[in-house]
Amino acid sequence: MSHEVRAVVAGAEGAAVSIENIIVPDPGPGEALIRVQACGVCHTDLHYRQGAITDDFPFLLGHEAAGIVEATGEGVTGLDPGDFVVLAWRAPCGACRACRRGRPWYCFGSLNAAQRMTLADGTALSPALGIGAFSELTLVAAGQAIPVSREAKPEPAGLIGCGIMAGLGAALYTGEVKRGDTVAVFGCGGVGDAAIQGAKLAGARRIIGVDVNPRKLKWAEEFGATDVVDASEGDPVEAIRALTGGFGVDVAIEAVGHPEVMKQAFFARDLAGTLVQVGVPDPTMTVELPMTEFFGRGGALKPSWYGDCLPSRDFPMMIDMYLSGDLDLDRFVSETISLDEVEDAFHKMESGDVLRSVVVI
């Protein structure tokens, strides 16, 4: 049996998205059918729409999602119909070289549903990050559906599935921020503000938010930044050094995905400091650094994939922290919208008017 539902589809590079009827099959072995309740509008969806990730159009967009398990396929254990889940775009395979070495957060063979969702005419869809959750129903690998507490609201809970976890993990796991550290976060949108929260949770003594948008700098302060730097008013590297006794920060987190911002973060570090890049760059971008600076400064340059998280471990923990009041997820939800308003939400995102628009289905 299959299900015909409404969904948001990107049909061609740079074109506006459209609402289409799509066909979602019942789950096969190892798969789960999810009734989506809420899904955040993430920059990664915009990158898919713009053709900046792959050209495998048409795309079924949406991936920061929470919902209810509708059905599971043969062989699925630990997941039952009626479970409240957050969807993850990494589902460790257990067999690749990273998983075999006990590093499943680096899994190179992450699982996705084997069956394809299609347009009504049979055209196969490419689900964004293997999820495709701007849809009333979506089909995923069972390992992508992470059960969490039913007490959490779906609108903020779904955001754990991508941007919030990426930012939190960039600080807590990739950057390994320690109590008493100094941290600078370049780019104070959703991912950057999550990194600020992560640095605060880790006990950083000084957290510096850097952006060119005054609204985003205000958001940074609300999420825990002790200081903010408007990069449009001068050299942010010098401003950061002035705030840290002339030394620079222990951990600099680049949450923009731009070569010039990455270089600023590189030079804003103290000696032996760590640079974490969690911002997603355009595939055409390159960066050039003086080799003597790379060698002489020491420390580490670390890309952060999904905040180096392990969803089965981290999602339930983060939701419990949210429910206890230790993690503010509600503040990330700028507005709730319908499927029909996703294209408008992309424009609001580009102008910096929202942290997250969340589709409620």
SERO-4910 file (N, C-alpha, C, O; in steps of 0.05 Angstrom, whole numbers):
BEGIN
 pado doro    nc1    nc2    nc3   cac1   cac2   cac3    cc1    cc2    cc3    oc1    oc2    oc3
  Met    A     17    -24      0      0      0      0     18     25      0     40     25     11
  Ser    A      8     46    -12     23     71    -12      4     94     -4    -21     90     -3
  His    A     15    117      1      0    139     12      5    164     -5     28    170    -11
  Glu    A    -16    178    -13    -13    203    -28    -17    226     -9    -38    229      3
  Val    A      4    243     -7      3    265     12     14    290     -1     26    289    -23
  Arg    A     10    313     12     21    339      3     49    343     13     55    335     36
  Ala    A     66    355     -3     94    359      4    106    383    -11     95    391    -31
  Val    A    128    393     -1    143    415    -13    165    404    -30    183    390    -20
  Val    A    165    411    -56    184    400    -75    199    423    -89    187    442    -97
  Ala    A    226    419    -91    242    438   -107    247    424   -134    261    404   -135
  Gly    A    235    435   -155    236    421   -181    259    428   -198    267    412   -215
  Ala    A    271    452   -195    293    460   -212    311    480   -197    301    494   -179
  Glu    A    336    482   -205    355    499   -191    346    528   -190    340    541   -211
  Gly    A    344    539   -166    337    567   -162    307    574   -165    299    596   -159
  Ala    A    291    554   -174    263    560   -178    248    559   -151    257    545   -132
  Ala    A    226    573   -150    209    573   -125    199    544   -121    194    529   -140
  Val    A    196    537    -96    186    510    -89    156    509    -95    143    530    -98
  Ser    A    146    485    -97    117    482   -103    106    460    -84    121    443    -74
  Ile    A     80    461    -80     66    441    -65     56    419    -85     41    425   -103
  Glu    A     65    395    -80     58    373    -98     46    350    -83     51    347    -59
  Asn    A     29    334    -96     21    309    -85     43    288    -91     51    285   -114
  Ile    A     52    275    -70     73    255    -73     63    228    -63     43    226    -49
  Ile    A     77    207    -71     70    180    -63     92    170    -44    115    169    -50
  Val    A     82    161    -20    100    151      0     93    121      5     70    116     13
  Pro    A    112    103      0    105     74      4    104     67     33    115     80     50
  Asp    A     91     45     39     92     33     65    121     24     71    136     18     52
  Pro    A    129     23     96    157     16    102    163    -13     95    148    -32    100
  Gly    A    187    -16     83    198    -43     78    216    -51    101    217    -37    122
  Pro    A    232    -72     98    250    -81    119    269    -58    127    282    -45    111
  Gly    A    270    -54    154    289    -34    165    280     -5    161    295     13    167
  Glu    A    255     -1    153    245     26    148    223     34    167    211     17    181
  Ala    A    217     60    169    196     70    186    181     92    171    193    109    157
  Leu    A    155     91    173    137    112    162    131    132    184    121    124    206
  Ile    A    136    157    180    133    178    200    112    198    192    113    209    170
  Arg    A     93    203    210     74    225    206     86    250    218     89    252    242
  Val    A     94    268    200    109    292    209     90    311    223     68    317    213
  Gln    A     99    321    245     84    341    260     95    369    257     80    389    255
  Ala    A    122    372    256    135    398    253    162    394    240    175    374    244
  Cys    A    170    414    224    195    413    210    206    441    207    193    459    196
  Gly    A    231    446    216    243    472    213    253    478    185    259    459    170
  Val    A    253    503    178    263    512    152    292    519    156    299    540    167
  Cys    A    310    502    146    339    504    151    353    515    126    344    512    104
  His    A    377    528    130    393    537    108    400    515     89    404    519     65
  Thr    A    403    490     99    410    468     82    388    463     61    394    456     38
  Asp    A    363    466     69    341    464     49    344    485     28    339    479      4
  Leu    A    352    509     35    356    530     16    379    523     -3    377    528    -27
  His    A    400    511      8    423    503     -9    413    482    -29    421    483    -53
  Tyr    A    396    463    -21    386    443    -40    369    457    -61    373    451    -85
  Arg    A    352    475    -54    335    490    -73    352    505    -93    344    507   -116
  Gln    A    375    515    -84    392    531   -102    411    513   -119    426    524   -135
  Gly    A    410    487   -114    428    470   -129    457    471   -119    475    463   -134
  Ala    A    461    480    -94    488    483    -84    499    458    -70    522    459    -61
  Ile    A    483    437    -68    493    412    -56    496    391    -77    518    380    -81
  Thr    A    475    384    -91    476    366   -114    456    376   -135    440    394   -129
  Asp    A    456    365   -158    437    373   -179    416    350   -183    405    348   -205
  Asp    A    412    334   -163    394    311   -165    365    319   -161    351    307   -145
  Phe    A    355    338   -177    328    347   -175    309    326   -187    318    309   -203
  Pro    A    284    325   -178    271    343   -158    277    333   -130    279    309   -124
  Phe    A    278    353   -112    283    347    -84    257    349    -68    241    367    -72
  Leu    A    254    331    -49    234    333    -28    248    346     -4    265    333      8
  Leu    A    241    371      2    256    386     21    246    380     50    226    367     54
  Gly    A    262    390     69    255    388     97    270    365    111    271    343    101
  His    A    282    372    134    296    350    149    298    355    179    304    336    194
  Glu    A    293    379    189    293    385    218    266    378    230    250    397    234
  Ala    A    260    353    235    232    346    239    228    328    263    246    313    272
  Ala    A    203    330    273    194    312    295    166    302    286    152    316    272
  Gly    A    160    278    295    133    268    289    128    241    303    142    234    322
  Ile    A    108    227    293     98    203    305    103    179    286     98    182    262
  Val    A    113    157    296    117    133    280     89    122    273     73    115    290
  Glu    A     85    121    247     59    110    236     61     80    233     42     66    240
  Ala    A     83     70    223     87     41    219    116     35    216    132     53    209
  Thr    A    124     10    221    151      1    218    152    -23    200    132    -39    199
  Gly    A    175    -27    187    177    -50    170    189    -75    184    195    -74    208
  Glu    A    192    -95    169    203   -121    179    231   -117    191    247   -103    180
  Gly    A    235   -130    214    261   -130    226    267   -105    243    289   -104    255
  Val    A    249    -86    245    254    -62    261    249    -68    291    228    -79    298
  Thr    A    269    -62    307    266    -65    336    272    -39    350    286    -22    339
  Gly    A    261    -35    374    266    -11    390    251     13    380    256     36    389
  Leu    A    232      9    362    216     31    351    188     20    345    185      0    331
  Asp    A    168     34    356    141     24    354    122     45    344    126     69    348
  Pro    A    100     37    330     80     56    322     70     72    347     65     60    368
  Gly    A     67     98    343     59    115    365     82    129    379     77    148    395
  Asp    A    107    120    375    130    133    387    133    161    376    129    166    353
  Phe    A    140    180    394    147    207    386    177    208    380    193    201    397
  Val    A    184    217    356    212    215    348    222    242    336    206    258    326
  Val    A    248    246    339    262    267    324    278    253    302    291    233    307
  Leu    A    277    264    278    291    251    255    320    260    253    326    284    257
  Ala    A    337    242    247    366    247    245    376    241    217    367    221    205
  Trp    A    393    258    206    404    251    180    429    234    181    439    226    160
  Arg    A    438    227    205    459    207    208    447    184    223    438    187    246
  Ala    A    448    160    211    439    135    224    462    116    221    464    102    200
  Pro    A    480    113    240    504     97    237    498     69    227    480     56    237
  Cys    A    514     60    207    510     34    194    520     11    211    510    -11    208
  Gly    A    540     16    228    551     -5    245    572    -22    231    584    -39    243
  Ala    A    576    -17    205    594    -35    189    618    -20    176    637    -33    169
  Cys    A    616      6    173    638     21    159    662     22    177    661     15    201
  Arg    A    684     32    166    709     32    182    708     51    206    720     45    227
  Ala    A    692     73    204    689     90    228    673     76    250    681     76    273
  Cys    A    651     63    242    635     49    262    650     26    274    649     21    298
  Arg    A    666     11    258    681    -11    268    703     -2    288    712    -17    305
  Arg    A    712     23    285    732     34    303    720     47    327    734     60    343
  Gly    A    694     45    331    681     56    354    676     86    352    675    100    372
  Arg    A    675     96    327    670    125    322    645    129    305    647    140    283
  Pro    A    622    120    314    598    121    297    590    149    289    575    153    270
  Trp    A    598    169    304    591    197    297    605    206    271    598    227    260
  Tyr    A    624    190    261    637    195    236    627    176    214    639    174    193
  Cys    A    605    161    219    597    140    201    597    149    172    587    170    164
  Phe    A    610    132    155    613    137    127    591    124    110    590    127     85
  Gly    A    574    108    123    554     93    108    526     97    120    511     78    122
  Ser    A    520    121    129    495    127    143    471    116    127    470    118    103
  Leu    A    452    104    142    430     91    130    407    110    122    402    129    136
  Asn    A    395    104     99    370    117     90    350     96     81    357     73     78
  Ala    A    325    104     77    305     86     67    314     75     39    325     90     23
  Ala    A    309     50     35    316     38      9    296     45    -13    303     48    -36
  Gln    A    270     47     -5    250     53    -25    250     83    -31    258     99    -14
  Arg    A    241     90    -54    240    118    -62    211    129    -60    192    116    -67
  Met    A    209    153    -49    184    168    -52    184    181    -79    205    188    -90
  Thr    A    160    186    -90    158    195   -118    137    217   -121    120    220   -103
  Leu    A    139    231   -143    116    248   -151     93    230   -160     97    206   -163
  Ala    A     70    242   -163     47    226   -171     51    212   -198     38    191   -203
  Asp    A     68    223   -215     72    211   -241     94    190   -241    102    179   -262
  Gly    A    105    184   -217    126    164   -214    154    174   -214    173    158   -210
  Thr    A    158    200   -218    185    211   -218    197    209   -190    185    217   -170
  Ala    A    221    197   -188    233    192   -162    242    219   -150    253    236   -164
  Leu    A    238    222   -124    246    246   -109    272    240    -94    277    218    -85
  Ser    A    288    261    -91    312    260    -74    306    274    -48    303    298    -47
  Pro    A    303    259    -26    296    271      0    320    286     11    342    275     13
  Ala    A    316    311     20    338    327     31    350    312     55    336    305     74
  Leu    A    377    308     54    391    294     76    379    267     82    381    258    105
  Gly    A    367    255     62    356    228     66    330    228     83    323    207     93
  Ile    A    317    251     86    293    253    103    269    262     87    250    246     84
  Gly    A    269    287     77    246    297     63    221    300     80    202    285     77
  Ala    A    222    320     98    201    321    118    182    345    115    165    350    133
  Phe    A    184    361     94    163    380     88    140    365     74    134    370     51
  Ser    A    129    346     89    110    328     78     93    317    100    102    315    123
  Glu    A     68    310     94     51    299    115     61    272    125     57    266    149
  Leu    A     73    256    108     86    231    115    113    230    102    117    241     80
  Thr    A    132    217    114    158    212    101    168    184    109    160    173    130
  Leu    A    185    173     92    196    146     96    226    149    101    240    161     86
  Val    A    235    137    124    263    138    131    273    111    140    257     93    145
  Ala    A    299    108    141    310     84    155    303     86    184    303    107    196
  Ala    A    296     63    196    287     63    224    307     76    242    300     88    262
  Gly    A    333     73    236    354     84    253    354    115    252    367    127    269
  Gln    A    340    127    233    339    156    232    318    167    250    317    192    255
  Ala    A    300    151    261    278    159    278    286    154    307    288    131    316
  Ile    A    292    175    322    302    173    349    280    179    369    271    202    371
  Pro    A    271    159    385    250    164    404    259    183    426    281    180    437
  Val    A    242    202    433    248    221    454    223    224    471    202    213    465
  Ser    A    225    240    493    203    243    511    179    255    497    181    274    482
  Arg    A    155    243    502    130    253    491    122    280    503    105    294    492
  Glu    A    135    289    524    128    314    537    138    338    520    128    360    524
  Ala    A    157    334    503    168    356    487    148    364    465    135    348    453
  Lys    A    147    391    459    131    401    437    146    395    411    170    397    410
  Pro    A    131    387    390    145    380    365    159    403    351    179    399    338
  Glu    A    148    428    354    161    451    340    190    455    348    207    457    331
  Pro    A    196    458    375    224    460    382    240    434    381    263    434    374
  Ala    A    226    412    386    240    386    387    253    379    361    275    369    360
  Gly    A    239    384    339    249    377    312    275    391    306    291    381    290
  Leu    A    279    415    317    303    431    311    329    417    321    350    423    311
  Ile    A    326    399    340    349    384    349    360    367    326    384    360    326
  Gly    A    343    360    307    350    342    286    372    352    267    383    336    252
  Cys    A    377    378    266    398    388    249    413    411    261    433    408    274
  Gly    A    402    436    256    418    460    263    425    463    292    448    471    298
  Ile    A    407    457    310    412    460    338    434    440    347    452    447    362
  Met    A    431    415    339    451    395    346    478    402    334    498    398    346
  Ala    A    478    412    309    503    420    296    518    441    312    542    439    316
  Gly    A    503    461    322    516    483    337    524    474    365    547    479    373
  Leu    A    506    460    379    513    449    405    538    431    404    556    434    419
  Gly    A    537    413    384    559    394    382    585    407    373    607    398    381
  Ala    A    583    429    357    608    443    349    623    453    374    647    453    374
  Ala    A    608    462    394    620    472    419    627    449    437    650    448    447
  Leu    A    608    431    442    612    411    463    630    388    454    646    378    470
  Tyr    A    628    379    429    642    356    420    666    362    402    688    354    408
  Thr    A    661    376    380    683    382    362    703    402    375    727    396    375
  Gly    A    693    424    386    710    444    398    720    436    426    739    448    436
  Glu    A    706    418    439    712    409    466    717    433    485    737    434    499
  Val    A    698    452    484    699    475    502    700    466    531    684    449    539
  Lys    A    718    477    546    721    470    574    713    493    592    712    516    584
  Arg    A    707    486    617    701    506    637    724    527    639    747    519    641
  Gly    A    717    552    637    737    573    639    748    582    612    764    601    611
  Asp    A    741    568    590    751    575    564    739    602    554    718    611    564
  Thr    A    752    613    534    741    636    519    734    626    492    748    610    480
  Val    A    711    635    481    700    625    456    690    649    440    678    667    450
  Ala    A    695    648    414    682    667    395    666    651    375    675    631    364
  Val    A    641    660    370    624    647    350    619    667    328    607    688    332
  Phe    A    627    660    304    624    677    280    599    669    265    598    647    254
  Gly    A    579    686    265    553    680    253    533    672    274    535    650    286
  Cys    A    514    690    280    496    686    303    468    680    293    448    692    304
  Gly    A    465    663    273    439    652    266    433    628    283    443    626    306
  Gly    A    416    610    273    408    587    289    431    569    298    432    562    322
  Val    A    449    562    280    471    544    287    490    559    306    499    547    326
  Gly    A    497    584    300    515    599    317    504    603    345    518    601    364
  Asp    A    478    609    347    466    613    373    465    587    389    468    587    413
  Ala    A    462    564    375    463    539    388    492    534    399    495    522    420
  Ala    A    512    542    383    540    539    392    544    557    417    559    549    435
  Ile    A    532    581    417    534    598    441    522    584    465    534    584    487
  Gln    A    499    572    462    487    557    484    504    533    492    507    528    516
  Gly    A    517    520    473    534    498    479    558    507    495    566    494    515
  Ala    A    570    530    487    593    541    502    585    548    530    600    544    549
  Lys    A    561    559    533    551    567    560    547    542    577    555    542    600
  Leu    A    535    521    565    532    496    580    558    484    589    560    472    610
  Ala    A    579    487    572    605    476    578    620    492    600    640    483    610
  Gly    A    610    516    606    623    533    627    643    553    617    660    562    633
  Ala    A    641    560    592    660    581    581    656    607    597    634    614    604
  Arg    A    678    620    603    677    645    619    671    669    602    660    689    612
  Arg    A    679    668    577    673    691    559    665    679    532    679    663    520
  Ile    A    642    688    522    631    679    497    625    704    480    608    720    487
  Ile    A    638    706    457    637    730    440    622    723    415    630    706    400
  Gly    A    599    736    411    584    732    386    592    753    365    595    776    372
  Val    A    597    744    341    606    761    319    587    759    296    581    738    286
  Asp    A    577    783    287    559    783    263    559    812    252    571    830    264
  Val    A    546    815    229    543    842    218    515    852    220    508    875    213
  Asn    A    497    835    231    469    842    234    462    848    263    464    830    280
  Pro    A    454    873    269    448    880    297    427    862    310    428    856    334
  Arg    A    407    853    294    386    835    305    399    809    314    392    799    335
  Lys    A    417    799    298    430    773    306    448    777    330    451    758    346
  Leu    A    461    800    332    477    804    356    460    805    381    469    796    403
  Lys    A    436    816    379    417    816    402    409    788    409    408    780    432
  Trp    A    404    771    388    398    743    393    421    729    408    417    714    426
  Ala    A    446    735    399    469    723    412    469    729    442    475    711    458
  Glu    A    464    753    449    463    761    477    441    745    492    445    737    515
  Glu    A    418    742    479    396    728    492    403    699    497    393    686    516
  Phe    A    420    687    480    428    659    483    452    655    501    460    632    506
  Gly    A    464    677    510    486    673    529    512    686    523    532    682    538
  Ala    A    514    700    500    540    714    494    545    735    515    528    751    522
  Thr    A    570    735    525    578    756    545    585    782    531    584    803    544
  Asp    A    593    780    506    602    803    490    593    799    461    590    776    453
  Val    A    589    820    447    583    818    418    601    837    403    609    858    413
  Val    A    607    830    378    624    846    360    610    849    334    603    830    321
  Asp    A    605    874    326    594    880    300    616    881    280    632    901    279
  Ala    A    618    861    263    641    858    244    639    879    222    658    882    206
  Ser    A    616    893    219    614    914    199    627    940    208    630    958    192
  Glu    A    634    942    233    644    967    244    674    966    248    686    986    258
  Gly    A    688    945    241    717    944    244    726    915    243    711    897    238
  Asp    A    752    911    248    765    885    246    756    868    270    763    875    293
  Pro    A    741    847    266    732    831    288    754    816    303    753    811    327
  Val    A    776    811    288    799    797    301    811    815    322    817    806    345
  Glu    A    815    841    315    826    859    335    807    864    358    815    866    381
  Ala    A    781    864    352    761    868    374    762    844    393    759    847    417
  Ile    A    764    820    382    765    796    399    791    796    416    790    789    440
  Arg    A    813    804    404    838    805    419    836    825    442    845    821    464
  Ala    A    823    848    436    819    868    457    803    858    480    806    866    503
  Leu    A    784    839    475    767    828    496    780    805    510    769    795    530
  Thr    A    803    796    501    816    773    513    845    779    521    862    761    519
  Gly    A    850    803    529    877    810    538    898    810    517    922    808    523
  Gly    A    890    812    491    909    813    469    915    785    458    931    783    439
  Phe    A    903    764    469    912    737    462    895    724    440    906    710    423
  Gly    A    869    728    440    851    713    424    837    691    441    843    688    464
  Val    A    819    676    428    802    658    443    813    629    442    829    622    424
  Asp    A    805    613    461    812    585    462    799    570    439    811    552    427
  Val    A    774    576    433    758    562    412    744    583    395    729    599    406
  Ala    A    748    583    369    734    600    350    716    582    333    726    564    320
  Ile    A    691    588    332    671    571    317    661    587    294    649    609    297
  Glu    A    665    578    269    656    591    245    630    578    237    629    555    229
  Ala    A    608    594    239    581    583    233    569    597    210    544    600    208
  Val    A    585    607    191    575    621    167    580    604    142    562    602    126
  Gly    A    604    592    140    610    577    115    621    595     94    613    593     71
  His    A    639    614    101    651    633     82    681    635     86    689    636    109
  Pro    A    697    634     65    726    634     68    737    658     84    754    654    101
  Glu    A    726    682     80    737    705     95    730    703    124    746    711    141
  Val    A    707    693    130    699    690    158    716    668    171    724    670    194
  Met    A    722    647    156    739    625    167    767    636    173    778    629    194
  Lys    A    777    654    156    803    665    161    803    683    186    821    683    202
  Gln    A    781    698    189    778    714    214    779    697    238    792    703    258
  Ala    A    764    675    237    763    656    260    791    644    265    799    640    288
  Phe    A    805    638    244    832    627    246    850    646    261    865    637    280
  Phe    A    850    671    254    868    691    267    858    701    294    873    713    308
  Ala    A    833    695    300    822    704    326    828    685    348    821    690    371
  Arg    A    842    662    342    849    643    362    874    651    378    891    665    367
  Asp    A    875    643    403    900    645    418    919    624    407    911    606    391
  Leu    A    945    625    414    963    604    406    953    577    417    944    576    440
  Ala    A    955    557    401    945    530    407    915    529    410    904    510    421
  Gly    A    901    550    400    872    550    400    860    532    378    874    524    360
  Thr    A    834    527    381    820    509    362    801    525    345    786    542    355
  Leu    A    802    520    319    782    531    300    763    509    292    771    488    283
  Val    A    737    513    296    716    494    288    700    507    265    690    529    269
  Gln    A    698    493    243    681    503    221    656    485    220    658    462    214
  Val    A    633    498    226    608    484    224    590    496    203    570    484    195
  Gly    A    596    521    194    581    533    172    585    518    146    608    509    141
  Val    A    564    514    131    566    498    106    574    516     83    559    534     76
  Pro    A    597    511     70    606    527     48    594    519     22    584    497     19
  Asp    A    595    537      3    589    531    -25    611    513    -36    634    518    -29
  Pro    A    604    492    -51    625    474    -61    647    488    -77    669    476    -80
  Thr    A    642    512    -88    663    525   -104    682    541    -87    703    551    -97
  Met    A    677    544    -61    694    561    -44    720    548    -37    722    524    -34
  Thr    A    741    565    -36    767    556    -27    778    576     -6    768    598     -4
  Val    A    798    567      9    810    585     29    841    582     27    851    559     23
  Glu    A    855    604     30    884    603     29    895    616     54    887    638     61
  Leu    A    913    603     67    926    613     92    956    611     89    966    592     77
  Pro    A    970    630    101   1000    628    101   1008    603    117   1000    599    139
  Met    A   1024    586    104   1032    561    117   1047    565    143   1045    550    162
  Thr    A   1062    587    144   1077    593    169   1058    600    192   1065    594    215
  Glu    A   1036    612    186   1016    618    206   1003    592    216    998    588    240
  Phe    A    996    575    197    985    549    204   1003    534    222    994    522    242
  Phe    A   1029    533    215   1048    519    231   1054    533    258   1055    520    279
  Gly    A   1058    559    257   1067    573    280   1047    577    302   1054    580    325
  Arg    A   1021    577    295   1000    581    315    993    556    330    983    557    352
  Gly    A    999    533    318    992    508    332    962    505    333    947    516    317
  Gly    A    954    489    353    925    485    357    914    465    336    928    447    327
  Ala    A    888    469    330    874    450    313    854    465    295    841    484    304
  Leu    A    851    455    270    830    464    252    812    440    248    821    420    237
  Lys    A    786    443    256    769    419    256    742    425    243    727    442    253
  Pro    A    736    411    221    709    412    211    690    397    229    698    377    241
  Ser    A    665    406    231    646    393    249    623    382    232    607    398    221
  Trp    A    621    356    230    600    343    216    577    338    236    579    321    253
  Tyr    A    555    352    233    532    347    250    539    350    279    527    337    296
  Gly    A    559    368    285    567    371    312    580    347    324    581    343    349
  Asp    A    590    328    306    602    303    316    584    289    336    593    278    356
  Cys    A    558    290    331    539    279    350    533    250    344    539    240    322
  Leu    A    522    236    363    511    209    360    481    212    367    474    213    390
  Pro    A    464    213    347    435    219    352    422    202    373    407    212    389
  Ser    A    427    176    372    414    158    391    421    165    420    406    160    439
  Arg    A    445    175    424    454    184    451    446    212    457    436    218    479
  Asp    A    449    230    438    447    259    443    419    270    441    413    288    457
  Phe    A    403    261    423    376    272    420    359    269    446    348    289    455
  Pro    A    357    245    457    341    243    482    353    260    504    338    271    520
  Met    A    380    261    506    392    277    527    386    307    523    380    320    543
  Met    A    388    317    499    382    345    494    353    352    499    346    373    510
  Ile    A    335    334    492    306    338    498    301    338    528    285    355    537
  Asp    A    314    321    543    312    321    572    322    347    584    311    358    602
  Met    A    344    357    572    355    383    582    335    406    576    332    424    592
  Tyr    A    322    404    553    302    424    546    278    423    565    269    444    575
  Leu    A    269    399    572    247    396    590    253    405    618    236    414    633
  Ser    A    279    403    626    287    411    653    293    441    654    298    451    676
  Gly    A    293    455    631    298    483    631    328    490    627    335    514    629
  Asp    A    345    471    623    374    476    619    381    483    591    403    494    586
  Leu    A    363    478    572    369    484    544    344    498    532    322    487    532
  Asp    A    348    522    522    326    538    512    322    533    482    336    544    466
  Leu    A    303    516    475    296    511    448    274    528    438    272    535    414
  Asp    A    256    536    455    232    552    447    241    578    434    227    588    416
  Arg    A    263    590    444    272    615    434    280    614    404    280    635    390
  Phe    A    287    590    394    295    588    366    271    589    347    275    595    324
  Val    A    247    584    357    223    584    340    213    612    336    200    623    354
  Ser    A    219    624    313    211    652    308    182    653    300    168    672    307
  Glu    A    172    633    285    145    632    276    137    604    268    155    588    262
  Thr    A    112    598    268    102    573    257     86    579    232     71    599    231
  Ile    A     89    562    212     77    567    185     66    541    174     68    520    187
  Ser    A     53    543    151     42    519    138     61    511    115     79    526    109
  Leu    A     55    488    103     71    479     80     71    500     58     91    503     44
  Asp    A     48    513     54     46    532     32     63    557     36     66    573     17
  Glu    A     74    561     60     89    586     65    120    581     66    134    599     74
  Val    A    129    558     57    158    552     58    174    571     40    195    580     48
  Glu    A    164    577     16    179    595     -2    183    622     11    205    634     10
  Asp    A    162    633     24    165    659     38    185    656     61    200    675     66
  Ala    A    185    633     74    204    629     96    233    630     87    250    640    101
  Phe    A    238    620     63    265    621     52    274    651     49    297    657     55
  His    A    256    668     40    263    696     36    268    709     63    286    726     66
  Lys    A    252    702     83    257    714    110    284    705    121    298    720    135
  Met    A    291    680    116    316    669    125    339    685    112    358    693    125
  Glu    A    337    689     86    359    703     71    362    732     81    385    742     81
  Ser    A    341    744     90    342    772     99    350    774    129    353    796    139
  Gly    A    352    751    142    359    751    171    337    759    189    342    767    212
  Asp    A    312    756    181    289    764    197    281    743    218    267    750    237
  Val    A    289    718    214    280    697    232    304    679    239    324    677    225
  Leu    A    302    667    263    320    645    270    311    619    257    326    607    242
  Arg    A    286    612    262    275    589    249    245    593    245    230    599    264
  Ser    A    236    590    220    208    586    214    204    555    216    220    540    206
  Val    A    182    548    229    176    519    233    149    513    220    129    525    227
  Val    A    150    494    202    126    484    189    111    466    208    122    446    218
  Val    A     85    472    213     69    454    229     49    440    211     35    453    195
  Ile    A     49    414    213     33    398    193     10    383    208     -5    369    195
***
